[in-house]
Amino acid sequence: ISTNGDWAQVYKIKSDEGVYLQDGWAAYKQNFIKSYGQVVTPKDQLGSTTRSIDQASTMQIAVSENDQQTFDGVWQWTIDHFQNRIDDKLLSSGWGITPDGKEGLTDTNTTSSANTQAGLALIMAHEKWGDAKYLAGARRLMTDMQSKETRRFGDKILQIPFVTNPNDPSYPINPSYGDPYAYEKFAQYSENSGEFWKKMATDYYT
């Protein structure tokens, strides 16, 4: 109530940081997302203009900005163009101009960090919007990550950066690909492998 007895309404508004994020997200969508959900960035050293890791990180930002329409578009584009491997549901890594001059996959191998971040984004979407289809998508990725992208090294479970020949004894390890926070989320939502993901999170912290 004001000093002269009149009533005034007070509205909750976004903080300065919230406005910056909102405006930045709008600019990002305008400049880097085309078609119905393809994230296009400058070409990397492999000639890719769209990478699975950029699709996954964009999905996470869409959840943070409560932009379900953009999230759905980016995830659908990812399914249509990257989730096409014969032996698993993991994501191919790169899309761009192929050697024959046509648009298509430039890297059919999978990157574990992209799969991890996409799985985490889907869980975030499930938690925010409550749609079971997001959790189902995350669980498909989790299943194949566990079987194809993790290895036991002594008493520890670690994630390899990409899928290699299972008969090759020299598996590459890069600690920067590990994300124990995501593994803790996977443990929380796993149907039957919760202890596996908990252990891997602990092993990475160690």
C-alpha positions as CSV (number, residue, x, y, z in Angstrom):
1,I,0.0,0.0,0.0
2,S,1.4,3.4,-0.9
3,T,1.7,6.4,1.4
4,N,-1.5,8.0,0.2
5,G,-3.6,4.9,0.7
6,D,-3.6,3.6,-2.9
7,W,-2.7,0.0,-3.7
8,A,0.1,-0.8,-6.0
9,Q,0.9,-4.1,-7.7
10,V,4.5,-5.5,-7.7
11,Y,5.6,-7.8,-10.4
12,K,8.4,-10.3,-10.3
13,I,10.8,-9.6,-13.2
14,K,14.0,-11.3,-14.5
15,S,17.3,-10.3,-13.0
16,D,19.9,-8.6,-15.1
17,E,21.6,-11.9,-15.6
18,G,18.3,-13.5,-16.6
19,V,17.8,-10.8,-19.2
20,Y,21.3,-11.3,-20.6
21,L,20.7,-15.0,-20.9
22,Q,17.3,-14.5,-22.5
23,D,18.7,-12.1,-25.1
24,G,21.8,-14.2,-25.7
25,W,19.6,-17.3,-26.3
26,A,17.4,-15.4,-28.8
27,A,20.5,-14.3,-30.7
28,Y,22.0,-17.8,-30.6
29,K,18.9,-19.3,-32.0
30,Q,18.7,-16.7,-34.8
31,N,22.4,-17.1,-35.8
32,F,23.2,-20.7,-35.2
33,I,20.0,-22.9,-35.4
34,K,18.6,-23.5,-38.9
35,S,16.0,-25.8,-40.4
36,Y,14.0,-27.3,-37.5
37,G,16.9,-27.9,-35.2
38,Q,20.3,-28.1,-36.8
39,V,23.0,-26.2,-34.8
40,V,25.4,-24.8,-37.4
41,T,28.9,-23.6,-36.3
42,P,32.1,-22.7,-38.2
43,K,33.8,-25.7,-39.7
44,D,36.1,-27.7,-37.4
45,Q,39.3,-29.4,-38.5
46,L,37.3,-32.4,-39.8
47,G,35.1,-30.2,-42.0
48,S,32.0,-30.6,-39.8
49,T,29.6,-27.7,-39.6
50,T,27.3,-29.5,-37.1
51,R,28.6,-31.6,-34.2
52,S,26.7,-33.9,-31.9
53,I,28.2,-32.2,-28.8
54,D,26.8,-28.8,-30.0
55,Q,23.4,-30.4,-30.5
56,A,23.6,-31.7,-26.9
57,S,24.8,-28.5,-25.3
58,T,22.1,-26.5,-27.2
59,M,19.4,-28.9,-25.8
60,Q,20.7,-28.2,-22.2
61,I,20.5,-24.4,-22.8
62,A,16.9,-24.8,-24.2
63,V,15.9,-26.5,-21.0
64,S,17.5,-23.8,-18.9
65,E,15.6,-21.2,-20.9
66,N,12.3,-23.2,-20.7
67,D,12.2,-23.4,-24.5
68,Q,10.6,-26.8,-25.1
69,Q,9.8,-26.1,-28.8
70,T,13.5,-25.5,-29.6
71,F,14.5,-28.4,-27.5
72,D,12.2,-30.7,-29.3
73,G,13.4,-29.4,-32.7
74,V,17.1,-29.8,-31.9
75,W,16.6,-33.3,-30.4
76,Q,14.4,-34.4,-33.4
77,W,17.1,-33.2,-35.9
78,T,19.7,-35.1,-33.8
79,I,17.6,-38.3,-34.0
80,D,17.0,-37.9,-37.7
81,H,20.7,-37.2,-38.7
82,F,22.9,-38.6,-35.9
83,Q,21.1,-41.5,-34.3
84,N,21.5,-43.8,-37.2
85,R,24.3,-46.2,-36.2
86,I,23.5,-49.9,-37.0
87,D,24.8,-51.5,-33.8
88,D,23.6,-48.9,-31.2
89,K,21.7,-45.8,-30.5
90,L,24.7,-43.6,-29.9
91,L,25.1,-40.4,-31.8
92,S,27.4,-40.0,-34.8
93,S,29.7,-37.0,-34.4
94,G,29.8,-34.8,-37.4
95,W,27.6,-33.5,-40.3
96,G,28.7,-31.2,-43.1
97,I,29.9,-31.3,-46.7
98,T,31.2,-34.8,-47.7
99,P,34.0,-35.4,-50.2
100,D,31.5,-35.9,-53.0
101,G,30.3,-32.3,-52.4
102,K,27.0,-33.4,-50.8
103,E,25.7,-32.7,-47.3
104,G,25.9,-35.7,-45.0
105,L,27.8,-37.4,-42.2
106,T,31.4,-36.4,-41.9
107,D,32.2,-38.5,-38.8
108,T,30.2,-41.6,-38.2
109,N,32.1,-42.5,-35.0
110,T,30.5,-41.5,-31.7
111,T,31.8,-39.1,-29.1
112,S,31.1,-40.2,-25.5
113,S,30.9,-36.6,-24.2
114,A,28.2,-35.8,-26.7
115,N,26.2,-38.9,-25.7
116,T,26.6,-38.1,-22.0
117,Q,25.5,-34.5,-22.5
118,A,22.6,-35.5,-24.7
119,G,21.5,-38.0,-22.1
120,L,21.8,-35.4,-19.3
121,A,19.8,-32.9,-21.4
122,L,17.0,-35.4,-21.9
123,I,16.9,-36.1,-18.1
124,M,16.8,-32.3,-17.5
125,A,13.9,-32.1,-20.0
126,H,12.1,-34.9,-18.2
127,E,12.5,-33.2,-14.9
128,K,11.3,-29.8,-16.2
129,W,8.5,-30.8,-18.5
130,G,7.5,-34.3,-17.1
131,D,7.3,-36.1,-20.5
132,A,8.3,-39.7,-20.3
133,K,9.6,-39.7,-23.9
134,Y,12.6,-37.7,-22.8
135,L,13.5,-40.2,-20.1
136,A,13.0,-43.1,-22.6
137,G,15.5,-41.4,-25.0
138,A,18.0,-40.9,-22.2
139,R,17.8,-44.5,-21.1
140,R,18.4,-45.7,-24.7
141,L,21.6,-43.7,-24.7
142,M,22.6,-44.8,-21.2
143,T,22.2,-48.5,-22.2
144,D,24.5,-48.2,-25.2
145,M,27.0,-46.0,-23.4
146,Q,27.4,-48.6,-20.7
147,S,28.0,-51.4,-23.1
148,K,30.1,-49.6,-25.8
149,E,31.8,-46.6,-24.2
150,T,32.9,-47.7,-20.8
151,R,35.8,-50.0,-19.8
152,R,37.1,-51.5,-16.6
153,F,40.7,-50.5,-15.8
154,G,41.7,-52.5,-12.7
155,D,39.1,-51.8,-10.1
156,K,37.8,-48.6,-11.8
157,I,35.1,-48.0,-14.5
158,L,36.0,-45.2,-16.9
159,Q,34.5,-43.8,-20.1
160,I,36.4,-44.0,-23.3
161,P,36.2,-41.0,-25.6
162,F,34.8,-42.9,-28.6
163,V,33.9,-46.4,-29.7
164,T,37.0,-48.5,-30.6
165,N,37.6,-52.1,-31.7
166,P,36.7,-54.2,-28.6
167,N,39.6,-56.5,-29.4
168,D,42.1,-53.6,-29.1
169,P,43.7,-53.8,-25.7
170,S,44.9,-50.2,-25.7
171,Y,41.7,-48.2,-25.0
172,P,42.2,-44.4,-25.0
173,I,41.3,-42.5,-21.8
174,N,40.9,-38.8,-21.6
175,P,39.7,-37.6,-18.1
176,S,38.1,-34.5,-19.6
177,Y,35.5,-36.7,-21.2
178,G,34.3,-37.9,-17.8
179,D,31.3,-36.2,-16.2
180,P,30.6,-37.6,-12.8
181,Y,27.6,-35.2,-12.2
182,A,25.9,-36.7,-15.3
183,Y,26.7,-40.3,-14.1
184,E,25.0,-39.5,-10.8
185,K,21.9,-38.4,-12.7
186,F,22.1,-41.6,-14.8
187,A,22.2,-43.6,-11.6
188,Q,19.1,-41.8,-10.3
189,Y,17.1,-42.6,-13.4
190,S,18.6,-45.9,-14.5
191,E,16.2,-48.9,-14.6
192,N,18.7,-51.5,-13.5
193,S,22.3,-50.1,-13.6
194,G,22.2,-47.5,-10.9
195,E,25.1,-49.0,-9.0
196,F,27.2,-49.1,-12.2
197,W,26.8,-45.3,-12.8
198,K,27.3,-44.5,-9.1
199,K,30.6,-46.4,-9.1
200,M,31.8,-44.7,-12.3
201,A,31.0,-41.3,-10.8
202,T,33.0,-42.2,-7.7
203,D,35.9,-43.5,-9.8
204,Y,36.0,-40.2,-11.8
205,Y,36.0,-38.1,-8.6
206,T,38.9,-40.3,-7.3
